[in-house]
Amino acid sequence: MSDNDAAEDDGASTGEPSFEAAEYADGTVTYPPHTVGPNGAERVGTVDLRQYEGRVVTWTTSTATPPGVREPNTLAIVEFEMGDGYDGPPVRALGQIAEREDGSGEAFDVEIGDRVEPVYADELREPGAGIREPESQDWDGFRFRPVE
């Protein structure tokens, strides 16, 4: 399915972290990664989900967000298209929809079935807005942007 070194090299070449899922001895892939797969198989490597497109399974817009999270905040469950050779369970992730590039701060519009790709965001929420010390958490991650 994947080559561990290729996933690491891709992340290094772009300067961004990988969107890491786990690959198991039986060929299944899960996100988030776990030490043991859904069928009890050992973890044998990683898969960088940035290399795959996904489709929106469902989405919602939250208008009552936690401190420091944009409002409104559109979230989607995305199922990744792992290729014809993949025979495992669906690989899904929950995440924010990326902001439009017009400077409005609004998320792209999405519909069920839309194709999306993961994009790195160095700040998913404003670190100083919560009750925790900013240094105690990671504030980066991935959002989903529609594929044109």
ABEGO torsion letter per residue (X at the ends): XBBAAAAAAAAAAAGBBBBBBBBBAAGBBBOBBBABBAAGBBBABBBBAAABBBBBABBBBBABBBBGBBOBBBBBBBBBBAEAABABBBBBBBBBBBBBAAGAGBBBBBBBGBBBBBBBBABABBAAABABBAAABBABEBBBBBBX
